Amino acid sequence: MFRGMSLEASITWCLCFKPKLKTNTTNMQPRLKSRSRSRQGYTTTVTNAMALAFEVLGRFNRARAARLTLPHHVCQTPLFMPVGTQGTIKGLTNSQLEDIGCQIILGNTYHLALRPTSELLDEVGGLHNFMNWQRGLLTDSGGFQMVSLLHLADITEKGVTFQSPVDGKPMLLTPEESIEIQNRIGADIIMALDDVVKTTITGPRVEEAMYRTLRWIDRCIAAHKRPHDQNLFGIVQGGLDPILRDICAKGLVERNLPGYAIGGLSGGEDKNSFWRVVAQCTAALPEHKPRYVMGVGYPLDIVVCSALGADMYDCVYPTRTARFGTALIPEGVLKLKHKAMADDTRPIDPTCPCMVCKNYTRAYIHCLVTKDAMGSQLLSYHNLYYMLQLSRNLHSSIVEGRFPEFVCDFLHKMFPKGDVPEWVCDAMEVAGIDISSCCAPFSSCEEYDSKSMPEEVSLARITIFTPTCRHF
């Protein structure tokens, strides 16, 4: 099931790309051409309007590097998208984000609708103008808040009713309302509203959510008024059930959407289940369209998912862990709050060319992280630089035909004793990448032993379980 990916030459896909920086949607008539057919309780709508181009530039088995052209920016994949919940990355300016190579920022529809409101954003020409960001934007649907606010929510076929966190009044989020809000926000990529359940949930609720997600995608397509300016992505749901995942993926592909996301992961599932869902879904989704794994932000996860054919990722992890005084480095993580950092005059990462590593020492940042906001700002800058540089290295290694070497070098730095987790070994075997040179004969899939790490890195431990990494 996991080895069905084509190894054909590069594919160029360009349909109806008409970049616009500002669009008045008040009197816009949708130019969406579609056809529908009935399918077991839901309608399949096949759409042809798209506002992106996706060109595969290089491959290694399932991994691919591509050029993703959006209305506001031309991106390279694989790519990581920092989360700017309300139009800002905490502690960083837009010029700093541009300097470190940020291509797309993710905004949260639910939070933006509460403040500053989508109506205000529409008045000023969209979120791009409001936050003075002329590169790519992606907005989620607000569906993930179903999980985080579930104790207040009532999910029905109509939509999700929940109590407003502002005044306690009931609010209804429907597929139509989610798309209307996102049309006003004006992001390059918008997400369909899906019925989200945690991957740790089993039973009929998972099946119910998957089929509801398919029914809601048709309502999202019908409500989408800016298909030539914004790209509507569908989200594959189905929990850890391969049959449900397959049904959902096939149903979304029939809609011929501009791109597809793999949702419902990074919610506490074990890593063996995680990579298998990613492998199954990437194999089922079109070769010539972008694939987005939602909520993934750990460097090791991104390398594995890229090997399995995914293109896009988002997570709060790099900036959230920075606010707790932790830096990302090739060997894993470095806890700057630890007393061992107090007199360490080395940079965070001697191999990193970012502004922070060039100008500040571990000891200096150690002094800041517990007392001054500047500490978390510097660590956020470094962590995002690390993630974006990882994305660039993934892209260039695939294009230049040295992806297996890059993967082995990455794993060797993170696991110098060869104790690469078993789930990584299994995933790389499916991806067709030989990592035997960096694996010990018996790898542990339980935990990365901190004793195997360099002394300065042994302050942190890396486990194979994925805590909730999505944004709230």
Residue pairs with C-beta under 8 A, 6 or more apart in sequence:
1 242
1 280
1 283
2 276
2 279
2 280
2 283
2 430
3 283
3 430
3 432
4 283
5 61
5 62
5 282
5 283
5 287
5 309
6 287
7 59
7 61
8 287
10 55
10 56
10 57
10 58
10 59
11 55
11 56
11 287
11 288
12 53
12 55
12 56
13 53
13 54
13 55
13 288
13 289
14 53
14 55
14 69
15 48
15 50
15 53
16 48
16 49
16 50
16 51
16 228
17 50
17 51
17 52
17 53
17 69
17 71
18 51
18 71
18 228
18 229
19 51
19 70
19 71
19 72
20 71
20 229
21 71
21 72
21 125
21 128
21 134
22 125
22 126
22 128
22 129
22 186
23 126
23 186
23 226
23 229
25 122
25 183
25 184
25 225
25 226
28 225
28 226
30 49
30 224
30 225
30 226
30 227
31 49
31 227
31 228
32 47
32 48
32 49
32 221
32 224
32 227
33 47
33 48
33 49
34 45
34 46
34 47
34 48
34 221
35 45
35 46
36 43
36 44
36 45
36 46
36 218
37 43
37 44
38 44
39 251
41 211
41 215
42 211
42 214
42 215
42 218
42 251
43 218
44 218
44 251
44 254
44 255
45 218
45 221
45 222
45 255
46 254
46 255
46 256
47 221
47 227
47 255
47 256
47 257
48 256
49 227
49 228
50 227
50 231
50 258
51 70
51 71
51 188
51 227
51 228
51 229
51 230
51 231
51 258
52 68
52 69
52 70
52 71
52 188
52 189
52 231
52 258
52 259
52 290
53 67
53 68
53 69
54 66
54 67
54 68
54 69
54 259
54 288
54 289
54 290
55 66
55 67
55 69
56 64
56 65
56 66
56 287
56 288
57 65
57 66
57 67
57 399
58 64
58 65
58 398
58 399
58 400
58 401
59 65
59 398
60 398
60 401
60 403
60 404
60 432
60 433
61 307
61 431
61 432
61 433
62 282
62 283
62 307
62 308
62 309
62 431
62 432
63 306
63 307
63 308
63 309
63 398
63 403
63 431
63 433
64 77
64 309
64 311
64 398
65 76
65 77
65 78
65 394
65 395
65 396
65 398
65 399
66 76
66 77
66 290
66 311
67 74
67 75
67 76
67 77
68 74
68 75
68 76
68 77
68 79
68 290
68 311
69 75
70 104
70 136
70 188
70 189
70 231
71 188
71 229
71 230
72 128
72 134
72 135
72 136
72 137
72 188
73 103
73 104
73 134
73 135
73 136
73 188
75 103
75 104
75 136
76 103
76 391
76 392
76 395
77 290
77 311
77 312
77 391
77 395
78 302
78 306
78 310
78 311
78 312
78 313
78 391
78 394
78 395
79 103
79 104
79 311
79 312
79 313
79 391
79 395
80 297
80 302
80 313
80 314
80 315
80 387
80 388
80 390
80 391
81 103
81 104
81 105
81 106
81 138
81 312
81 313
81 314
82 89
82 97
82 102
82 105
82 106
82 314
82 318
82 319
82 384
82 387
83 89
83 105
83 106
83 108
83 314
83 315
83 316
83 319
83 471
84 105
84 106
84 107
84 131
85 107
85 108
85 111
85 471
85 472
86 107
86 108
86 111
86 112
86 115
86 116
87 107
87 112
87 127
87 130
87 131
87 133
88 131
89 97
89 105
89 319
89 380
89 384
90 319
90 323
90 376
90 380
91 319
91 373
91 376
91 377
91 380
91 381
92 377
92 380
92 381
92 384
94 131
94 132
94 133
96 381
97 105
97 133
97 384
98 135
99 355
100 354
100 381
100 384
100 385
100 388
101 388
101 389
101 392
102 135
102 384
102 388
103 135
103 136
103 388
104 135
104 136
104 137
104 138
104 188
104 189
104 312
105 133
105 135
105 136
105 137
105 138
106 137
106 138
106 139
106 140
106 314
106 471
107 127
107 137
107 138
107 139
107 140
107 185
107 187
108 139
108 140
108 142
108 471
109 139
109 140
109 141
109 142
109 178
109 181
109 182
109 185
109 191
110 140
110 142
110 145
110 173
112 118
112 121
112 127
112 139
112 181
112 185
113 142
113 181
114 164
114 165
114 166
116 130
118 180
118 181
118 184
118 185
119 184
120 130
121 127
121 130
121 184
121 185
121 186
122 184
122 185
122 186
124 130
125 186
126 184
126 185
126 186
126 187
127 133
127 137
127 139
127 185
127 186
127 187
128 134
128 137
128 186
136 188
136 189
137 185
137 186
137 187
137 188
137 189
138 187
138 188
138 189
138 190
138 191
138 314
139 182
139 185
139 187
139 189
139 190
139 191
140 191
140 294
141 178
141 182
141 190
141 191
141 192
141 193
141 194
141 235
142 173
142 178
142 181
142 193
143 160
143 178
143 191
143 193
143 194
143 195
143 196
143 235
144 196
144 295
144 470
144 471
144 472
145 162
145 472
146 153
146 155
146 160
146 162
146 195
146 196
147 196
147 197
147 198
147 267
148 472
149 162
149 163
149 165
152 162
152 163
153 160
153 161
153 162
154 160
154 161
154 162
155 195
157 212
157 215
158 172
158 174
159 172
159 173
159 174
159 175
159 177
159 193
160 172
160 173
160 174
161 170
161 171
161 172
161 173
162 170
162 171
162 173
163 169
163 170
163 171
164 170
164 171
173 193
174 193
174 219
175 192
175 193
175 216
175 217
175 219
175 220
175 223
176 219
176 220
176 222
176 223
178 192
178 193
178 220
179 190
179 192
179 193
179 220
179 223
179 224
179 225
179 232
180 223
180 225
182 190
182 191
182 230
183 190
183 224
183 225
183 226
183 230
186 226
186 229
186 230
187 230
188 230
188 231
189 230
189 231
189 233
189 258
189 259
190 224
190 230
190 231
190 232
190 233
191 232
191 233
191 235
191 261
192 213
192 216
192 217
192 220
192 232
192 233
192 234
192 235
193 216
193 220
194 209
194 213
194 216
194 217
194 235
194 237
194 263
195 208
195 209
195 210
195 212
195 213
195 216
195 237
196 209
196 237
196 263
196 264
197 205
197 206
197 209
197 237
197 239
197 264
198 264
198 267
198 268
199 239
199 240
199 264
199 265
199 267
199 268
199 269
199 273
199 277
200 267
200 268
200 269
201 239
202 239
202 240
206 238
206 239
206 241
206 244
207 241
207 244
209 237
209 239
210 237
210 238
210 239
210 244
210 247
210 248
213 235
213 237
213 248
214 247
214 248
214 251
214 252
217 234
217 251
217 252
217 255
217 257
218 255
220 232
220 234
221 232
221 255
224 230
224 232
231 258
231 259
232 257
232 258
233 257
233 258
233 259
233 260
233 261
233 290
233 292
234 252
234 255
234 257
234 260
234 261
235 252
235 260
235 261
235 262
235 263
235 264
235 294
236 245
236 248
236 249
236 252
236 260
236 261
236 262
236 263
236 281
236 284
236 285
237 244
237 245
237 248
237 263
237 264
238 244
238 245
238 246
238 247
238 248
238 264
239 245
239 264
240 269
240 273
240 277
242 276
242 277
242 280
245 277
245 280
245 281
245 284
246 280
246 284
249 260
249 280
249 281
249 284
249 285
250 284
252 260
253 260
253 284
253 285
253 286
257 289
258 289
258 290
259 289
259 290
259 291
259 292
260 285
260 286
260 289
260 290
260 291
260 292
261 291
261 292
261 293
261 294
262 277
262 278
262 281
262 282
262 291
262 292
262 293
262 294
262 310
263 294
263 295
265 274
265 277
265 278
265 293
265 294
265 295
265 296
265 466
266 274
266 294
266 295
266 296
266 297
266 315
266 466
266 468
266 469
266 470
267 295
267 466
267 468
267 470
268 465
268 466
268 467
268 468
269 277
269 466
270 464
270 465
271 421
271 423
271 445
271 464
271 465
271 466
272 422
272 423
272 426
272 445
274 301
274 423
274 466
275 304
275 305
275 308
275 423
275 426
275 427
278 293
278 304
278 305
278 308
278 310
279 308
279 427
279 430
279 431
281 291
282 291
282 305
282 308
282 309
282 310
283 309
285 291
290 311
290 312
291 309
291 310
291 311
291 312
292 310
292 311
292 312
292 313
292 314
293 305
293 310
293 312
293 313
294 314
294 470
295 314
295 315
295 468
295 469
295 470
295 471
296 302
296 305
296 313
296 314
296 315
296 469
297 313
297 314
297 315
297 316
297 317
297 318
297 387
297 469
298 315
298 317
298 466
298 469
299 328
299 386
299 387
299 390
299 410
299 414
300 414
300 424
300 462
301 313
301 466
302 313
302 387
302 390
302 391
302 394
303 390
303 394
303 407
303 410
304 424
304 427
304 428
304 431
305 313
306 394
307 403
307 407
307 427
307 428
307 431
307 433
308 427
308 430
308 431
309 431
314 471
315 469
315 470
315 471
316 469
316 470
316 471
317 469
318 328
318 380
318 383
318 384
318 386
318 387
319 380
319 383
319 384
321 328
321 333
321 383
322 376
322 379
322 380
322 382
322 383
323 376
323 379
323 380
324 337
325 335
325 336
325 337
325 369
325 370
325 375
325 376
325 379
326 333
326 334
326 335
326 336
326 379
326 460
327 333
327 334
327 336
327 348
327 349
327 365
327 379
327 382
327 383
328 334
328 382
328 383
328 386
328 387
329 348
329 349
329 352
329 386
329 457
330 349
330 351
330 410
330 413
330 414
331 413
331 414
331 416
331 453
331 454
331 457
332 414
332 448
332 453
332 457
332 460
332 462
333 457
333 460
333 462
334 341
334 348
334 349
334 362
334 456
334 457
334 459
334 460
335 341
335 459
335 460
336 348
336 362
336 365
336 366
336 369
336 375
336 379
337 366
337 369
337 370
338 366
338 459
340 456
340 459
341 362
341 363
341 365
341 366
342 363
342 366
342 367
343 363
344 361
344 362
344 363
344 366
344 456
345 361
345 362
345 363
346 361
346 362
346 456
347 356
347 357
347 358
347 360
347 361
347 362
348 356
348 357
348 360
348 362
348 365
348 379
348 382
349 357
349 382
349 386
350 357
352 382
352 385
352 386
352 389
354 381
354 382
354 385
354 386
355 381
355 385
356 365
356 378
356 379
356 381
356 382
356 385
357 382
360 378
365 375
365 378
365 379
367 375
368 374
368 375
368 378
369 375
369 376
369 379
393 406
394 403
394 406
397 403
397 405
397 406
403 433
404 433
404 434
404 435
407 428
407 433
407 435
408 435
408 437
408 438
411 420
411 424
411 435
411 438
411 439
412 438
414 448
414 462
415 438
415 448
415 452
416 452
416 453
416 454
417 440
417 449
417 452
418 438
418 439
418 440
418 443
419 440
419 443
419 444
419 448
419 449
419 452
420 435
420 438
420 439
420 440
420 443
421 443
421 444
421 445
421 448
421 464
422 443
422 444
422 445
423 445
423 464
424 435
425 435
425 439
425 443
428 434
428 435
445 464
446 464
447 461
447 462
447 463
447 464
448 461
448 462
448 463
450 457
450 458
450 459
450 460
450 461
451 458
